[in-house]
Amino acid sequence: MGNAAEKLPVQPYASELIELDSAEQKLGELRAKYGTVPDYATEEGYAAGKKAIQALTKMRTGTDKARLAITQPHRDFVAQVNERAKGLIAEVEKLEKPHRDAKQEVDEAEQRKKEERIARLRERLDKEVTSYLDTAAGLGSTALAELIDAAEGIDTEGYFDITKEAEDEKARVLRKLRDMHAQALQREQLAAQQDEIERQKAELARMQAAMAPAAPAEPAEPTVPAEPAEPREVVTTGGTVFGFDDESPWDEALADLIGLGIDVSAAECVLDAISNGDVRHVTLNANTGE
């Protein structure tokens, strides 16, 4: 068998590191000798400590000088490599720059085209999708429901670069339209309820006014009581005769006419005409109710 040391790999720069190897061995001796700090308050300890500082300082500065001496050739070599490489890089950049400039010009032109294309698509998106909100302003619930159906059919496939943006805008517009539809329904229901309340109030007021007894007219001057006027008659298809005198109240006559199929307004007109002496006979047509 050969010597085991012969099989060990050769350390790079082994000859250059001999001085550092020696310093490392000496460091072991210094650690053993000066590893303990003496009592500098005593004369003996102060002298021993001063000697230790001198020895350690000499070791430190000597090791640093050895480092600089060992690395100087390498530092010179590194500086040469850096200088040469910088020159080569500068030459390469001269060749590279025209290519980069030409490519950048084309890239920027393509970017401008893309931005213009996207601007046109967004303008189209505004006209074809967002404009539904402008159309919806002031519409009732029925028209809004039709507008929602139309918006649901919007095709976003043709928006290319902004397809996702178009899908999001369509969803936003539909949400807004549905909110507007719900609000319109609520407004219309409230308006219908208010109209019905007002109609009922007006009908009640009219009926109350019609049923209220008329104030007796004051005679201009005292007169001799006249003979009782001959009762005027209302003849209906049923043959019923109504006479108007002090014993026949207005509301009973009104109820009788309504019972014969005459609506309230027509019955009141008839009674007014009879009371004013404008009508003597009224005939109810069984076919038309007039």
C-alpha positions as CSV (number, residue, x, y, z in Angstrom):
1,M,0.0,0.0,0.0
2,G,1.2,3.5,-0.8
3,N,1.5,6.3,1.6
4,A,-1.9,7.7,2.6
5,A,-0.7,11.2,2.4
6,E,0.0,10.8,-1.3
7,K,-3.7,10.2,-1.9
8,L,-4.8,13.4,-0.3
9,P,-5.9,16.1,-2.9
10,V,-3.5,18.9,-3.5
11,Q,-4.7,22.1,-1.8
12,P,-4.9,25.0,-4.3
13,Y,-2.5,27.8,-3.5
14,A,-0.9,25.6,-0.8
15,S,2.5,27.3,-1.2
16,E,1.0,30.7,-0.9
17,L,-0.7,29.8,2.4
18,I,2.4,28.5,4.2
19,E,2.8,31.8,6.1
20,L,-0.8,31.8,7.2
21,D,-0.4,28.1,8.3
22,S,2.6,29.2,10.4
23,A,0.6,32.1,11.9
24,E,-2.3,29.7,12.8
25,Q,0.1,27.5,14.7
26,K,1.6,30.5,16.5
27,L,-1.9,31.6,17.4
28,G,-2.4,28.4,19.4
29,E,0.7,29.3,21.4
30,L,-0.5,32.9,22.0
31,R,-3.9,31.7,23.1
32,A,-2.3,29.4,25.7
33,K,0.0,32.1,26.9
34,Y,-2.2,35.1,26.8
35,G,-5.7,33.7,27.1
36,T,-6.1,34.8,30.7
37,V,-6.3,38.6,31.4
38,P,-4.0,39.5,34.3
39,D,-4.9,41.9,37.1
40,Y,-3.8,45.3,35.6
41,A,-4.3,47.0,39.0
42,T,-1.1,45.3,40.2
43,E,2.4,46.2,39.0
44,E,3.2,42.7,38.0
45,G,-0.1,42.2,36.2
46,Y,0.2,45.5,34.4
47,A,3.7,44.6,33.1
48,A,2.5,41.1,32.0
49,G,-0.6,42.6,30.3
50,K,1.5,45.2,28.4
51,K,3.8,42.4,27.2
52,A,0.8,40.4,26.0
53,I,-0.6,43.4,24.1
54,Q,2.7,43.9,22.3
55,A,2.9,40.3,21.3
56,L,-0.7,40.1,20.1
57,T,-0.4,43.4,18.2
58,K,2.7,42.2,16.4
59,M,0.9,38.9,15.5
60,R,-2.2,40.8,14.2
61,T,-0.3,43.3,12.0
62,G,2.0,40.6,10.7
63,T,-0.9,38.4,9.7
64,D,-2.5,41.4,7.9
65,K,0.7,42.1,6.0
66,A,0.9,38.5,5.0
67,R,-2.7,38.6,3.7
68,L,-1.9,41.7,1.6
69,A,1.3,40.1,0.2
70,I,-0.4,36.9,-0.6
71,T,-3.4,38.5,-2.4
72,Q,-1.6,41.3,-4.2
73,P,-0.8,39.2,-7.3
74,H,-4.4,38.0,-7.4
75,R,-5.8,41.5,-6.9
76,D,-3.7,42.7,-9.8
77,F,-5.0,39.8,-11.9
78,V,-8.6,40.5,-10.9
79,A,-8.1,44.2,-11.9
80,Q,-6.7,43.1,-15.3
81,V,-9.6,40.7,-15.8
82,N,-12.1,43.4,-14.9
83,E,-10.5,46.0,-17.2
84,R,-10.4,43.6,-20.1
85,A,-14.0,42.4,-19.6
86,K,-15.3,46.0,-19.4
87,G,-13.7,46.7,-22.8
88,L,-15.3,43.6,-24.3
89,I,-18.7,44.4,-22.8
90,A,-18.6,48.0,-24.2
91,E,-17.9,46.6,-27.7
92,V,-20.8,44.1,-27.3
93,E,-23.1,46.9,-26.2
94,K,-22.3,48.9,-29.4
95,L,-23.4,45.9,-31.5
96,E,-26.4,45.2,-29.2
97,K,-27.9,48.8,-29.0
98,P,-29.1,49.1,-32.6
99,H,-30.9,45.8,-32.3
100,R,-32.5,46.9,-29.0
101,D,-33.5,50.3,-30.5
102,A,-35.1,48.7,-33.5
103,K,-37.0,46.2,-31.4
104,Q,-38.1,48.9,-29.0
105,E,-39.5,51.0,-31.9
106,V,-41.6,48.1,-33.1
107,D,-42.7,47.1,-29.5
108,E,-43.8,50.7,-28.8
109,A,-45.8,50.9,-32.1
110,E,-47.5,47.6,-31.2
111,Q,-48.3,48.9,-27.8
112,R,-49.8,52.1,-29.2
113,K,-52.0,50.0,-31.6
114,K,-53.1,47.8,-28.7
115,E,-53.9,50.9,-26.6
116,E,-55.9,52.4,-29.5
117,R,-57.7,49.1,-30.0
118,I,-58.6,48.8,-26.3
119,A,-59.8,52.5,-26.4
120,R,-62.1,51.6,-29.3
121,L,-63.4,48.5,-27.5
122,R,-64.1,50.5,-24.3
123,E,-66.0,53.1,-26.4
124,R,-68.0,50.3,-27.9
125,L,-68.6,48.8,-24.5
126,D,-69.9,52.1,-23.3
127,K,-72.3,52.4,-26.2
128,E,-73.5,48.7,-26.2
129,V,-73.6,48.0,-22.5
130,T,-73.2,50.9,-20.2
131,S,-75.7,53.0,-22.2
132,Y,-78.5,50.7,-20.9
133,L,-78.4,52.7,-17.7
134,D,-79.0,55.9,-19.6
135,T,-81.9,54.3,-21.4
136,A,-83.3,53.1,-18.2
137,A,-83.6,56.5,-16.6
138,G,-87.3,57.4,-16.0
139,L,-88.7,54.1,-17.3
140,G,-91.5,52.2,-15.6
141,S,-91.3,48.7,-14.3
142,T,-92.6,47.1,-17.5
143,A,-90.1,48.9,-19.7
144,L,-87.3,48.1,-17.3
145,A,-88.2,44.4,-17.3
146,E,-87.9,44.4,-21.1
147,L,-84.6,46.3,-20.9
148,I,-83.3,43.7,-18.5
149,D,-84.2,40.9,-20.9
150,A,-82.3,42.7,-23.6
151,A,-79.3,43.3,-21.4
152,E,-79.1,39.6,-20.4
153,G,-78.7,38.8,-24.1
154,I,-75.5,40.9,-24.5
155,D,-72.7,38.9,-26.1
156,T,-69.3,39.7,-24.6
157,E,-67.3,37.3,-26.7
158,G,-66.4,39.9,-29.3
159,Y,-64.5,42.2,-26.9
160,F,-61.2,40.4,-27.2
161,D,-58.6,42.2,-25.1
162,I,-61.2,43.5,-22.6
163,T,-63.5,40.4,-22.5
164,K,-63.2,40.2,-18.7
165,E,-63.9,43.9,-18.4
166,A,-67.0,43.6,-20.6
167,E,-68.3,40.6,-18.5
168,D,-67.8,42.6,-15.3
169,E,-69.6,45.7,-16.9
170,K,-72.5,43.6,-18.1
171,A,-72.9,42.1,-14.6
172,R,-72.8,45.6,-13.1
173,V,-75.4,47.0,-15.5
174,L,-77.7,44.1,-14.8
175,R,-77.4,44.5,-11.1
176,K,-78.2,48.2,-11.5
177,L,-81.2,47.6,-13.8
178,R,-82.7,45.0,-11.4
179,D,-82.3,47.5,-8.6
180,M,-84.1,50.2,-10.6
181,H,-86.8,47.7,-11.6
182,A,-87.5,46.8,-8.0
183,Q,-87.6,50.5,-7.0
184,A,-90.0,51.3,-9.9
185,L,-92.3,48.5,-8.8
186,Q,-92.3,49.8,-5.3
187,R,-93.0,53.4,-6.5
188,E,-95.9,52.2,-8.7
189,Q,-97.5,50.1,-6.0
190,L,-97.3,53.0,-3.6
191,A,-98.8,55.4,-6.2
192,A,-101.6,53.0,-7.0
193,Q,-102.4,52.7,-3.3
194,Q,-102.4,56.4,-2.9
195,D,-104.7,56.9,-5.9
196,E,-107.1,54.4,-4.5
197,I,-107.1,56.1,-1.2
198,E,-107.8,59.5,-2.8
199,R,-110.6,58.0,-5.0
200,Q,-112.2,56.5,-2.0
201,K,-112.0,59.8,-0.1
202,A,-113.5,61.7,-3.0
203,E,-116.4,59.1,-3.4
204,L,-117.1,59.2,0.3
205,A,-117.2,63.0,0.3
206,R,-119.5,63.1,-2.7
207,M,-121.9,60.6,-1.1
208,Q,-121.9,62.5,2.2
209,A,-122.7,65.8,0.3
210,A,-125.5,64.1,-1.6
211,M,-127.1,62.7,1.5
212,A,-126.9,65.9,3.5
213,P,-130.4,67.6,3.8
214,A,-130.7,70.9,1.8
215,A,-131.1,74.1,3.8
216,P,-134.7,75.4,3.5
217,A,-135.0,78.5,1.3
218,E,-136.2,81.7,3.2
219,P,-139.3,83.3,1.5
220,A,-138.8,86.8,0.3
221,E,-142.0,88.0,1.9
222,P,-144.9,86.4,3.8
223,T,-147.4,84.7,1.5
224,V,-150.7,82.9,1.8
225,P,-150.1,79.2,1.9
226,A,-150.7,77.8,-1.5
227,E,-152.6,74.7,-2.4
228,P,-150.4,71.6,-2.1
229,A,-148.7,70.9,-5.4
230,E,-149.8,67.9,-7.3
231,P,-147.2,65.2,-6.7
232,R,-144.9,64.6,-9.7
233,E,-144.4,61.0,-10.7
234,V,-141.5,58.9,-11.8
235,V,-142.7,55.9,-13.9
236,T,-140.3,53.0,-14.2
237,T,-140.4,49.7,-16.1
238,G,-141.5,48.0,-12.9
239,G,-144.5,50.3,-12.7
240,T,-143.4,51.9,-9.4
241,V,-144.6,55.5,-8.9
242,F,-142.6,57.8,-6.6
243,G,-144.1,61.0,-5.3
244,F,-142.1,63.8,-3.7
245,D,-143.7,65.6,-0.8
246,D,-142.9,66.2,2.8
247,E,-143.3,62.5,3.6
248,S,-140.7,61.2,1.0
249,P,-137.1,61.6,2.1
250,W,-134.4,62.1,-0.5
251,D,-132.3,59.2,0.7
252,E,-135.2,56.7,0.4
253,A,-135.9,57.8,-3.2
254,L,-132.2,57.6,-4.0
255,A,-132.0,54.0,-2.6
256,D,-135.1,53.0,-4.6
257,L,-133.6,54.3,-7.9
258,I,-130.3,52.5,-7.1
259,G,-132.2,49.4,-6.4
260,L,-133.7,49.6,-9.9
261,G,-130.2,49.5,-11.5
262,I,-129.4,53.2,-11.8
263,D,-125.9,54.1,-10.7
264,V,-125.4,56.6,-7.9
265,S,-124.5,59.6,-10.2
266,A,-127.4,59.1,-12.6
267,A,-129.8,58.6,-9.7
268,E,-128.7,61.9,-8.1
269,C,-129.1,63.7,-11.4
270,V,-132.6,62.3,-11.8
271,L,-133.6,63.4,-8.2
272,D,-132.1,66.9,-8.8
273,A,-134.1,67.3,-12.0
274,I,-137.3,66.1,-10.4
275,S,-136.8,68.4,-7.4
276,N,-136.2,71.4,-9.7
277,G,-139.4,70.6,-11.7
278,D,-137.4,69.9,-14.9
279,V,-138.8,66.3,-15.2
280,R,-142.2,64.8,-14.5
281,H,-141.8,61.2,-15.9
282,V,-138.7,59.1,-16.2
283,T,-138.7,55.7,-17.9
284,L,-136.0,53.0,-17.2
285,N,-135.0,51.1,-20.3
286,A,-134.8,47.4,-19.3
287,N,-132.2,46.7,-22.0
288,T,-129.8,49.6,-21.5
289,G,-130.5,50.5,-17.9
290,E,-131.0,54.1,-18.9
